[in-house]
Amino acid sequence: QVQLVESGGGLVQAGGSLRLSCAASGRTFSSYAMGWFRQAPGKEREFVAAISWDGGSTYYADSVKGRFTISRDNAKNTVYLQMNSLTPEETAVYYCAADGRTATIRQGRCDYWGQGTQVTVSS
């Protein structure tokens, strides 16, 4: 069993930045690919970013390329999402997820999910 807890969400002005963190339990964190998703009001959950177990490969939704950066620190059992140049359209609940393969993370097929953290971008 893996527990994921997101933090770092909040209210930010358009054009600003936030860094989200996801802390994972367990001693096998380094074996998992990790990802971030978001769900805006009235919208379906969408893929944002993913990172392989060793951090060697990263993937991003087209809408966030060049602005968001996913990273991980396996020694701290933590994955991060640095979000820059935020827009009001990116207001959503952001979820951390874990799975055994990066490909399945990108497809939303994740074995474990966090509870989500709210990000609100004001205009």
The first five atom37 places (N, CA, C, CB, O) and aatype in JSON, in Angstrom:
{
  "aatype": [5, 19, 5, 10, 19, 6, 15, 7, 7, 7, 10, 19, 5, 0, 7, 7, 15, 10, 1, 10, 15, 4, 0, 0, 15, 7, 1, 16, 13, 15, 15, 18, 0, 12, 7, 17, 13, 1, 5, 0, 14, 7, 11, 6, 1, 6, 13, 19, 0, 0, 9, 15, 17, 3, 7, 7, 15, 16, 18, 18, 0, 3, 15, 19, 11, 7, 1, 13, 16, 9, 15, 1, 3, 2, 0, 11, 2, 16, 19, 18, 10, 5, 12, 2, 15, 10, 16, 14, 6, 6, 16, 0, 19, 18, 18, 4, 0, 0, 3, 7, 1, 16, 0, 16, 9, 1, 5, 7, 1, 4, 3, 18, 17, 7, 5, 7, 16, 5, 19, 16, 19, 15, 15],
  "atom_mask": [
    [1, 1, 1, 1, 1],
    [1, 1, 1, 1, 1],
    [1, 1, 1, 1, 1],
    [1, 1, 1, 1, 1],
    [1, 1, 1, 1, 1],
    [1, 1, 1, 1, 1],
    [1, 1, 1, 1, 1],
    [1, 1, 1, 0, 1],
    [1, 1, 1, 0, 1],
    [1, 1, 1, 0, 1],
    [1, 1, 1, 1, 1],
    [1, 1, 1, 1, 1],
    [1, 1, 1, 1, 1],
    [1, 1, 1, 1, 1],
    [1, 1, 1, 0, 1],
    [1, 1, 1, 0, 1],
    [1, 1, 1, 1, 1],
    [1, 1, 1, 1, 1],
    [1, 1, 1, 1, 1],
    [1, 1, 1, 1, 1],
    [1, 1, 1, 1, 1],
    [1, 1, 1, 1, 1],
    [1, 1, 1, 1, 1],
    [1, 1, 1, 1, 1],
    [1, 1, 1, 1, 1],
    [1, 1, 1, 0, 1],
    [1, 1, 1, 1, 1],
    [1, 1, 1, 1, 1],
    [1, 1, 1, 1, 1],
    [1, 1, 1, 1, 1],
    [1, 1, 1, 1, 1],
    [1, 1, 1, 1, 1],
    [1, 1, 1, 1, 1],
    [1, 1, 1, 1, 1],
    [1, 1, 1, 0, 1],
    [1, 1, 1, 1, 1],
    [1, 1, 1, 1, 1],
    [1, 1, 1, 1, 1],
    [1, 1, 1, 1, 1],
    [1, 1, 1, 1, 1],
    [1, 1, 1, 1, 1],
    [1, 1, 1, 0, 1],
    [1, 1, 1, 1, 1],
    [1, 1, 1, 1, 1],
    [1, 1, 1, 1, 1],
    [1, 1, 1, 1, 1],
    [1, 1, 1, 1, 1],
    [1, 1, 1, 1, 1],
    [1, 1, 1, 1, 1],
    [1, 1, 1, 1, 1],
    [1, 1, 1, 1, 1],
    [1, 1, 1, 1, 1],
    [1, 1, 1, 1, 1],
    [1, 1, 1, 1, 1],
    [1, 1, 1, 0, 1],
    [1, 1, 1, 0, 1],
    [1, 1, 1, 1, 1],
    [1, 1, 1, 1, 1],
    [1, 1, 1, 1, 1],
    [1, 1, 1, 1, 1],
    [1, 1, 1, 1, 1],
    [1, 1, 1, 1, 1],
    [1, 1, 1, 1, 1],
    [1, 1, 1, 1, 1],
    [1, 1, 1, 1, 1],
    [1, 1, 1, 0, 1],
    [1, 1, 1, 1, 1],
    [1, 1, 1, 1, 1],
    [1, 1, 1, 1, 1],
    [1, 1, 1, 1, 1],
    [1, 1, 1, 1, 1],
    [1, 1, 1, 1, 1],
    [1, 1, 1, 1, 1],
    [1, 1, 1, 1, 1],
    [1, 1, 1, 1, 1],
    [1, 1, 1, 1, 1],
    [1, 1, 1, 1, 1],
    [1, 1, 1, 1, 1],
    [1, 1, 1, 1, 1],
    [1, 1, 1, 1, 1],
    [1, 1, 1, 1, 1],
    [1, 1, 1, 1, 1],
    [1, 1, 1, 1, 1],
    [1, 1, 1, 1, 1],
    [1, 1, 1, 1, 1],
    [1, 1, 1, 1, 1],
    [1, 1, 1, 1, 1],
    [1, 1, 1, 1, 1],
    [1, 1, 1, 1, 1],
    [1, 1, 1, 1, 1],
    [1, 1, 1, 1, 1],
    [1, 1, 1, 1, 1],
    [1, 1, 1, 1, 1],
    [1, 1, 1, 1, 1],
    [1, 1, 1, 1, 1],
    [1, 1, 1, 1, 1],
    [1, 1, 1, 1, 1],
    [1, 1, 1, 1, 1],
    [1, 1, 1, 1, 1],
    [1, 1, 1, 0, 1],
    [1, 1, 1, 1, 1],
    [1, 1, 1, 1, 1],
    [1, 1, 1, 1, 1],
    [1, 1, 1, 1, 1],
    [1, 1, 1, 1, 1],
    [1, 1, 1, 1, 1],
    [1, 1, 1, 1, 1],
    [1, 1, 1, 0, 1],
    [1, 1, 1, 1, 1],
    [1, 1, 1, 1, 1],
    [1, 1, 1, 1, 1],
    [1, 1, 1, 1, 1],
    [1, 1, 1, 1, 1],
    [1, 1, 1, 0, 1],
    [1, 1, 1, 1, 1],
    [1, 1, 1, 0, 1],
    [1, 1, 1, 1, 1],
    [1, 1, 1, 1, 1],
    [1, 1, 1, 1, 1],
    [1, 1, 1, 1, 1],
    [1, 1, 1, 1, 1],
    [1, 1, 1, 1, 1],
    [1, 1, 1, 1, 1]
  ],
  "atom_positions": [
    [[0.83, -1.18, 0.0], [0.0, 0.0, 0.0], [0.87, 1.24, 0.0], [-0.95, 0.0, 1.21], [1.84, 1.34, 0.76]],
    [[0.52, 2.2, -0.86], [1.25, 3.45, -0.98], [0.29, 4.59, -0.67], [1.87, 3.61, -2.39], [-0.83, 4.63, -1.19]],
    [[0.72, 5.5, 0.16], [-0.06, 6.69, 0.49], [0.63, 7.91, -0.12], [-0.22, 6.85, 2.03], [1.85, 8.07, 0.03]],
    [[-0.14, 8.76, -0.79], [0.37, 9.96, -1.42], [-0.34, 11.18, -0.85], [0.2, 9.9, -2.95], [-1.57, 11.19, -0.76]],
    [[0.41, 12.19, -0.47], [-0.15, 13.39, 0.12], [0.42, 14.61, -0.58], [0.13, 13.45, 1.63], [1.62, 14.86, -0.52]],
    [[-0.46, 15.37, -1.26], [-0.05, 16.57, -1.96], [-0.06, 17.77, -1.02], [-0.95, 16.83, -3.15], [-0.79, 17.8, -0.04]],
    [[0.77, 18.75, -1.35], [0.78, 20.01, -0.64], [1.31, 21.09, -1.57], [1.63, 19.92, 0.65], [1.84, 20.8, -2.63]],
    [[1.16, 22.34, -1.16], [1.7, 23.46, -1.91], [0.69, 24.22, -2.73], [0.0, 0.0, 0.0], [1.03, 25.25, -3.32]],
    [[-0.56, 23.76, -2.78], [-1.58, 24.49, -3.5], [-1.98, 25.75, -2.77], [0.0, 0.0, 0.0], [-1.6, 25.97, -1.62]],
    [[-2.75, 26.57, -3.45], [-3.21, 27.81, -2.87], [-3.67, 28.78, -3.92], [0.0, 0.0, 0.0], [-3.93, 28.41, -5.06]],
    [[-3.76, 30.03, -3.52], [-4.21, 31.12, -4.4], [-3.0, 31.85, -4.95], [-5.15, 32.09, -3.66], [-2.11, 32.25, -4.2]],
    [[-2.98, 32.04, -6.26], [-1.88, 32.74, -6.91], [-2.44, 33.64, -8.0], [-0.84, 31.74, -7.49], [-3.44, 33.32, -8.64]],
    [[-1.79, 34.77, -8.22], [-2.21, 35.69, -9.27], [-1.77, 35.18, -10.64], [-1.64, 37.1, -9.01], [-0.74, 34.51, -10.75]],
    [[-2.54, 35.5, -11.66], [-2.16, 35.12, -13.02], [-0.75, 35.59, -13.33], [-3.15, 35.7, -14.03], [-0.37, 36.72, -13.02]],
    [[0.02, 34.7, -13.94], [1.41, 34.98, -14.23], [2.36, 34.54, -13.15], [0.0, 0.0, 0.0], [3.58, 34.56, -13.34]],
    [[1.83, 34.15, -12.01], [2.65, 33.73, -10.9], [3.04, 32.27, -10.96], [0.0, 0.0, 0.0], [2.75, 31.58, -11.94]],
    [[3.69, 31.81, -9.9], [4.22, 30.46, -9.85], [3.87, 29.78, -8.54], [5.73, 30.48, -10.03], [3.67, 30.44, -7.51]],
    [[3.79, 28.46, -8.59], [3.62, 27.62, -7.41], [4.45, 26.36, -7.61], [2.13, 27.27, -7.17], [4.69, 25.94, -8.74]],
    [[4.88, 25.77, -6.51], [5.5, 24.47, -6.55], [4.71, 23.51, -5.68], [6.96, 24.54, -6.09], [4.59, 23.7, -4.47]],
    [[4.18, 22.47, -6.31], [3.45, 21.43, -5.6], [4.4, 20.31, -5.19], [2.31, 20.88, -6.46], [5.36, 20.01, -5.89]],
    [[4.11, 19.71, -4.05], [4.87, 18.58, -3.57], [3.95, 17.4, -3.32], [5.65, 18.94, -2.29], [2.78, 17.59, -2.98]],
    [[4.47, 16.21, -3.5], [3.73, 14.98, -3.21], [4.65, 14.07, -2.43], [3.22, 14.29, -4.52], [5.65, 13.58, -2.96]],
    [[4.3, 13.83, -1.18], [5.08, 12.97, -0.31], [4.49, 11.57, -0.32], [5.14, 13.53, 1.12], [3.29, 11.4, -0.13]],
    [[5.33, 10.57, -0.54], [4.89, 9.18, -0.64], [5.39, 8.38, 0.54], [5.37, 8.56, -1.95], [6.51, 8.57, 1.03]],
    [[4.56, 7.47, 0.99], [4.95, 6.54, 2.04], [5.56, 5.29, 1.43], [3.76, 6.18, 2.92], [5.49, 5.09, 0.22]],
    [[6.14, 4.46, 2.27], [6.68, 3.2, 1.81], [8.16, 3.26, 1.48], [0.0, 0.0, 0.0], [8.72, 4.34, 1.27]],
    [[8.76, 2.11, 1.44], [10.19, 2.01, 1.17], [10.51, 1.74, -0.3], [10.79, 0.93, 2.02], [11.68, 1.64, -0.66]],
    [[9.48, 1.62, -1.14], [9.68, 1.3, -2.55], [9.34, 2.45, -3.48], [8.86, 0.1, -2.92], [9.03, 2.23, -4.65]],
    [[9.38, 3.67, -2.97], [9.03, 4.84, -3.77], [9.84, 4.92, -5.05], [9.22, 6.1, -2.96], [9.31, 5.26, -6.11]],
    [[11.12, 4.6, -4.97], [11.98, 4.73, -6.14], [11.63, 3.76, -7.26], [13.4, 4.52, -5.73], [12.13, 3.92, -8.37]],
    [[10.79, 2.77, -7.0], [10.38, 1.81, -8.02], [9.21, 2.31, -8.87], [10.0, 0.51, -7.37], [8.88, 1.69, -9.88]],
    [[8.58, 3.4, -8.48], [7.36, 3.87, -9.12], [7.61, 5.05, -10.04], [6.34, 4.26, -8.08], [8.37, 5.97, -9.73]],
    [[6.94, 5.0, -11.19], [6.76, 6.21, -11.98], [5.73, 7.09, -11.28], [6.32, 5.87, -13.44], [4.83, 6.59, -10.6]],
    [[5.86, 8.39, -11.44], [4.98, 9.33, -10.76], [4.4, 10.32, -11.77], [5.73, 10.08, -9.65], [4.99, 10.57, -12.82]],
    [[3.24, 10.85, -11.43], [2.62, 11.8, -12.33], [1.75, 12.8, -11.6], [0.0, 0.0, 0.0], [1.43, 12.65, -10.42]],
    [[1.38, 13.84, -12.35], [0.45, 14.86, -11.88], [-0.71, 14.97, -12.84], [1.16, 16.21, -11.71], [-0.53, 14.93, -14.06]],
    [[-1.9, 15.12, -12.28], [-3.12, 15.33, -13.04], [-3.86, 16.52, -12.44], [-4.02, 14.06, -13.03], [-3.56, 16.95, -11.33]],
    [[-4.82, 17.04, -13.18], [-5.64, 18.11, -12.63], [-7.07, 17.96, -13.13], [-5.08, 19.49, -13.02], [-7.32, 17.41, -14.2]],
    [[-8.0, 18.47, -12.33], [-9.4, 18.45, -12.69], [-10.0, 19.8, -12.36], [-10.15, 17.3, -11.95], [-10.1, 20.19, -11.19]],
    [[-10.4, 20.52, -13.39], [-11.02, 21.82, -13.24], [-12.52, 21.65, -13.03], [-10.73, 22.71, -14.47], [-13.08, 20.62, -13.39]],
    [[-13.18, 22.66, -12.46], [-14.63, 22.57, -12.27], [-15.37, 22.29, -13.57], [-15.16, 23.85, -11.64], [-15.17, 22.99, -14.57]],
    [[-16.22, 21.28, -13.56], [-17.0, 20.93, -14.73], [-16.23, 20.24, -15.84], [0.0, 0.0, 0.0], [-16.78, 20.02, -16.92]],
    [[-14.98, 19.89, -15.59], [-14.14, 19.26, -16.61], [-13.68, 17.89, -16.16], [-12.94, 20.14, -16.92], [-13.7, 17.57, -14.97]],
    [[-13.27, 17.07, -17.13], [-12.7, 15.77, -16.82], [-11.27, 15.92, -16.34], [-12.76, 14.85, -18.04], [-10.6, 16.92, -16.63]],
    [[-10.8, 14.93, -15.6], [-9.43, 14.91, -15.16], [-8.5, 14.84, -16.37], [-9.18, 13.73, -14.21], [-8.78, 14.1, -17.32]],
    [[-7.42, 15.59, -16.35], [-6.48, 15.58, -17.46], [-5.05, 15.37, -16.97], [-6.58, 16.88, -18.24], [-4.67, 15.77, -15.87]],
    [[-4.29, 14.72, -17.83], [-2.88, 14.48, -17.56], [-2.1, 15.78, -17.65], [-2.31, 13.44, -18.54], [-2.34, 16.6, -18.54]],
    [[-1.16, 15.97, -16.73], [-0.32, 17.15, -16.72], [1.14, 16.8, -16.99], [-0.45, 17.88, -15.39], [1.76, 17.37, -17.89]],
    [[1.7, 15.88, -16.21], [3.11, 15.55, -16.33], [3.39, 14.19, -15.72], [3.98, 16.63, -15.66], [2.64, 13.73, -14.85]],
    [[4.46, 13.55, -16.17], [4.87, 12.27, -15.61], [6.39, 12.19, -15.6], [4.27, 11.1, -16.41], [7.07, 12.87, -16.37]],
    [[6.92, 11.35, -14.72], [8.35, 11.17, -14.6], [8.63, 9.7, -14.32], [8.95, 12.07, -13.49], [7.92, 9.06, -13.54]],
    [[9.68, 9.16, -14.94], [10.02, 7.76, -14.77], [10.6, 7.52, -13.38], [11.01, 7.32, -15.84], [10.88, 8.46, -12.63]],
    [[10.77, 6.24, -13.05], [11.19, 5.87, -11.7], [12.53, 6.47, -11.32], [11.26, 4.37, -11.58], [12.77, 6.79, -10.15]],
    [[13.41, 6.63, -12.3], [14.75, 7.15, -12.02], [14.9, 8.62, -12.38], [15.77, 6.34, -12.77], [15.99, 9.18, -12.26]],
    [[13.82, 9.26, -12.81], [13.87, 10.65, -13.2], [14.48, 10.9, -14.56], [0.0, 0.0, 0.0], [14.64, 12.05, -14.97]],
    [[14.82, 9.84, -15.29], [15.49, 9.99, -16.56], [14.61, 10.43, -17.7], [0.0, 0.0, 0.0], [15.1, 10.95, -18.7]],
    [[13.31, 10.22, -17.58], [12.37, 10.58, -18.63], [11.23, 11.38, -18.04], [11.83, 9.33, -19.36], [10.68, 11.02, -17.0]],
    [[10.87, 12.46, -18.7], [9.73, 13.27, -18.29], [8.8, 13.5, -19.47], [10.19, 14.61, -17.7], [9.24, 13.5, -20.62]],
    [[7.52, 13.69, -19.18], [6.51, 13.88, -20.2], [5.54, 14.95, -19.73], [5.76, 12.55, -20.5], [5.23, 15.04, -18.54]],
    [[5.06, 15.75, -20.67], [4.18, 16.86, -20.33], [3.03, 16.96, -21.32], [4.96, 18.16, -20.31], [3.17, 16.66, -22.5]],
    [[1.9, 17.38, -20.81], [0.81, 17.78, -21.69], [1.25, 18.97, -22.52], [-0.47, 18.11, -20.89], [2.01, 19.81, -22.04]],
    [[0.77, 19.04, -23.76], [1.17, 20.14, -24.64], [0.87, 21.51, -24.02], [0.46, 20.01, -25.97], [1.62, 22.46, -24.24]],
    [[-0.19, 21.59, -23.27], [-0.62, 22.87, -22.73], [0.32, 23.43, -21.68], [-1.98, 22.73, -22.15], [0.28, 24.63, -21.39]],
    [[1.18, 22.59, -21.09], [2.06, 23.05, -20.02], [3.53, 22.99, -20.4], [1.83, 22.23, -18.78], [4.37, 23.4, -19.6]],
    [[3.86, 22.51, -21.56], [5.26, 22.41, -21.97], [5.92, 23.78, -21.97], [5.37, 21.77, -23.37], [5.36, 24.76, -22.47]],
    [[7.11, 23.83, -21.4], [7.85, 25.08, -21.32], [7.54, 25.9, -20.09], [0.0, 0.0, 0.0], [8.26, 26.85, -19.79]],
    [[6.47, 25.56, -19.38], [6.09, 26.31, -18.18], [6.14, 25.48, -16.91], [4.71, 26.87, -18.35], [6.43, 26.01, -15.83]],
    [[5.84, 24.19, -17.01], [5.82, 23.3, -15.85], [7.03, 22.38, -15.9], [4.51, 22.48, -15.81], [7.51, 22.02, -16.97]],
    [[7.52, 22.0, -14.72], [8.62, 21.06, -14.62], [8.31, 20.05, -13.52], [9.95, 21.79, -14.32], [8.04, 20.42, -12.38]],
    [[8.35, 18.77, -13.88], [8.19, 17.71, -12.9], [9.57, 17.19, -12.51], [7.3, 16.56, -13.45], [10.45, 17.06, -13.36]],
    [[9.76, 16.91, -11.24], [11.03, 16.38, -10.75], [10.76, 15.48, -9.56], [12.0, 17.53, -10.38], [9.66, 15.47, -9.01]],
    [[11.77, 14.74, -9.16], [11.6, 13.87, -8.0], [12.9, 13.77, -7.22], [11.14, 12.48, -8.43], [13.99, 13.93, -7.77]],
    [[12.75, 13.52, -5.94], [13.87, 13.3, -5.05], [13.58, 11.99, -4.32], [14.08, 14.51, -4.04], [12.86, 11.98, -3.33]],
    [[14.14, 10.91, -4.83], [13.83, 9.6, -4.26], [14.33, 9.45, -2.83], [14.42, 8.51, -5.12], [13.75, 8.7, -2.04]],
    [[15.39, 10.15, -2.49], [15.89, 10.1, -1.12], [14.89, 10.69, -0.14], [17.21, 10.85, -1.02], [14.88, 10.31, 1.03]],
    [[14.05, 11.61, -0.61], [13.03, 12.24, 0.23], [11.63, 11.68, -0.03], [13.04, 13.73, 0.01], [10.66, 12.16, 0.56]],
    [[11.51, 10.69, -0.9], [10.21, 10.1, -1.24], [9.22, 11.17, -1.69], [9.63, 9.32, -0.05], [8.06, 11.16, -1.28]],
    [[9.67, 12.09, -2.53], [8.87, 13.24, -2.9], [8.98, 13.53, -4.39], [9.29, 14.46, -2.1], [10.06, 13.43, -4.97]],
    [[7.85, 13.88, -5.0], [7.82, 14.35, -6.37], [7.28, 15.78, -6.36], [6.94, 13.41, -7.27], [6.44, 16.13, -5.53]],
    [[7.77, 16.6, -7.28], [7.42, 18.01, -7.32], [6.84, 18.39, -8.68], [8.65, 18.87, -7.01], [7.11, 17.75, -9.69]],
    [[6.05, 19.45, -8.68], [5.6, 20.06, -9.91], [5.78, 21.57, -9.79], [4.11, 19.69, -10.22], [5.03, 22.23, -9.06]],
    [[6.76, 22.1, -10.49], [6.98, 23.53, -10.54], [6.12, 24.1, -11.65], [8.48, 23.87, -10.77], [6.23, 23.69, -12.81]],
    [[5.26, 25.05, -11.31], [4.32, 25.63, -12.26], [4.6, 27.13, -12.38], [2.86, 25.38, -11.81], [4.52, 27.86, -11.4]],
    [[4.94, 27.56, -13.58], [5.23, 28.96, -13.86], [4.23, 29.54, -14.84], [6.65, 29.1, -14.4], [3.57, 28.81, -15.58]],
    [[4.12, 30.85, -14.84], [3.24, 31.57, -15.77], [1.83, 31.02, -15.76], [3.81, 31.5, -17.19], [1.25, 30.74, -16.81]],
    [[1.28, 30.87, -14.58], [-0.04, 30.28, -14.42], [-1.14, 31.19, -14.96], [-0.31, 29.96, -12.96], [-1.04, 32.42, -14.89]],
    [[-2.17, 30.57, -15.5], [-3.33, 31.28, -16.04], [-4.58, 30.88, -15.28], [-3.49, 30.99, -17.54], [-4.61, 29.81, -14.68]],
    [[-5.62, 31.72, -15.29], [-6.86, 31.35, -14.6], [-7.47, 30.05, -15.08], [-7.86, 32.44, -14.76], [-8.14, 29.36, -14.3]],
    [[-7.26, 29.7, -16.34], [-7.8, 28.46, -16.88], [-7.19, 27.22, -16.23], [-7.57, 28.41, -18.37], [-7.71, 26.12, -16.38]],
    [[-6.09, 27.41, -15.53], [-5.44, 26.28, -14.87], [-5.86, 26.11, -13.42], [-3.95, 26.45, -14.94], [-5.27, 25.32, -12.68]],
    [[-6.87, 26.85, -13.01], [-7.48, 26.62, -11.71], [-8.08, 25.22, -11.69], [-8.57, 27.69, -11.41], [-8.89, 24.87, -12.54]],
    [[-7.68, 24.41, -10.71], [-8.1, 23.02, -10.66], [-7.62, 22.39, -9.37], [-7.57, 22.23, -11.88], [-6.81, 22.96, -8.64]],
    [[-8.15, 21.21, -9.1], [-7.57, 20.36, -8.08], [-6.48, 19.54, -8.74], [-8.65, 19.45, -7.4], [-6.72, 18.88, -9.76]],
    [[-5.29, 19.58, -8.18], [-4.14, 18.87, -8.74], [-3.88, 17.62, -7.92], [-2.89, 19.78, -8.77], [-3.8, 17.66, -6.69]],
    [[-3.75, 16.48, -8.62], [-3.59, 15.18, -7.99], [-2.24, 14.57, -8.34], [-4.71, 14.25, -8.41], [-1.77, 14.66, -9.47]],
    [[-1.63, 13.97, -7.36], [-0.42, 13.18, -7.54], [-0.82, 11.71, -7.71], [0.55, 13.36, -6.33], [-1.78, 11.26, -7.09]],
    [[-0.08, 10.97, -8.54], [-0.38, 9.57, -8.78], [0.89, 8.77, -8.95], [-1.27, 9.41, -10.01], [1.94, 9.31, -9.3]],
    [[0.8, 7.47, -8.69], [1.94, 6.57, -8.79], [1.53, 5.28, -9.49], [2.52, 6.26, -7.41], [0.42, 4.79, -9.31]],
    [[2.44, 4.75, -10.3], [2.22, 3.47, -10.96], [3.56, 2.85, -11.3], [1.35, 3.65, -12.24], [4.6, 3.51, -11.23]],
    [[3.54, 1.58, -11.67], [4.77, 0.87, -11.97], [5.42, 1.23, -13.28], [0.0, 0.0, 0.0], [6.61, 0.96, -13.47]],
    [[4.67, 1.85, -14.2], [5.2, 2.19, -15.52], [4.85, 3.62, -15.88], [4.66, 1.23, -16.59], [3.74, 4.08, -15.61]],
    [[5.79, 4.32, -16.49], [5.55, 5.69, -16.92], [4.43, 5.74, -17.96], [6.82, 6.3, -17.49], [3.62, 6.67, -17.95]],
    [[4.38, 4.75, -18.84], [3.36, 4.75, -19.89], [1.97, 4.7, -19.3], [3.58, 3.58, -20.83], [1.07, 5.4, -19.77]],
    [[1.77, 3.89, -18.28], [0.45, 3.8, -17.68], [0.1, 5.05, -16.88], [0.37, 2.58, -16.78], [-1.07, 5.4, -16.77]],
    [[1.09, 5.73, -16.34], [0.85, 7.02, -15.71], [0.27, 7.99, -16.74], [2.16, 7.59, -15.1], [-0.73, 8.65, -16.47]],
    [[0.89, 8.08, -17.89], [0.43, 8.99, -18.94], [-0.99, 8.67, -19.39], [1.37, 8.93, -20.12], [-1.73, 9.56, -19.79]],
    [[-1.36, 7.4, -19.32], [-2.7, 6.97, -19.7], [-3.72, 7.1, -18.57], [-2.66, 5.54, -20.17], [-4.9, 6.81, -18.77]],
    [[-3.29, 7.54, -17.41], [-4.18, 7.65, -16.27], [-4.44, 6.36, -15.55], [0.0, 0.0, 0.0], [-5.32, 6.3, -14.69]],
    [[-3.7, 5.32, -15.88], [-3.86, 4.02, -15.24], [-2.91, 3.94, -14.06], [-3.6, 2.85, -16.23], [-1.83, 3.35, -14.15]],
    [[-3.31, 4.52, -12.96], [-2.45, 4.65, -11.8], [-2.96, 3.8, -10.65], [-2.35, 6.1, -11.38], [-4.15, 3.79, -10.35]],
    [[-2.04, 3.09, -10.02], [-2.42, 2.25, -8.89], [-2.77, 3.06, -7.66], [-1.31, 1.29, -8.56], [-3.58, 2.63, -6.83]],
    [[-2.16, 4.24, -7.52], [-2.33, 5.04, -6.31], [-2.55, 6.5, -6.67], [-1.11, 4.89, -5.39], [-1.97, 7.02, -7.62]],
    [[-3.4, 7.14, -5.87], [-3.74, 8.55, -6.05], [-3.7, 9.28, -4.72], [-5.12, 8.7, -6.71], [-4.05, 8.72, -3.68]],
    [[-3.27, 10.52, -4.76], [-3.37, 11.38, -3.6], [-4.75, 11.99, -3.49], [0.0, 0.0, 0.0], [-5.61, 11.77, -4.34]],
    [[-4.96, 12.77, -2.45], [-6.27, 13.37, -2.19], [-6.49, 14.66, -2.97], [-6.43, 13.64, -0.72], [-7.63, 15.13, -3.06]],
    [[-5.45, 15.23, -3.52], [-5.55, 16.44, -4.3], [-5.27, 17.69, -3.5], [0.0, 0.0, 0.0], [-5.47, 17.72, -2.29]],
    [[-4.79, 18.71, -4.19], [-4.57, 20.02, -3.59], [-5.12, 21.08, -4.53], [-3.07, 20.25, -3.28], [-4.89, 21.02, -5.74]],
    [[-5.83, 22.05, -3.98], [-6.49, 23.07, -4.79], [-5.51, 24.15, -5.22], [-7.65, 23.69, -4.01], [-4.76, 24.69, -4.41]],
    [[-5.53, 24.45, -6.51], [-4.78, 25.57, -7.07], [-5.79, 26.54, -7.69], [-3.72, 25.1, -8.12], [-6.55, 26.16, -8.58]],
    [[-5.78, 27.76, -7.23], [-6.68, 28.79, -7.75], [-5.85, 29.93, -8.3], [-7.65, 29.29, -6.66], [-5.03, 30.52, -7.59]],
    [[-6.06, 30.26, -9.57], [-5.31, 31.32, -10.24], [-6.28, 32.46, -10.52], [-4.65, 30.8, -11.56], [-7.24, 32.31, -11.26]],
    [[-6.02, 33.6, -9.93], [-6.88, 34.76, -10.08], [-6.41, 35.63, -11.23], [-6.92, 35.57, -8.78], [-5.22, 35.67, -11.55]],
    [[-7.34, 36.34, -11.86], [-7.03, 37.23, -12.96], [-6.85, 38.65, -12.48], [-8.11, 37.17, -14.02], [-6.58, 39.55, -13.28]]
  ]
}
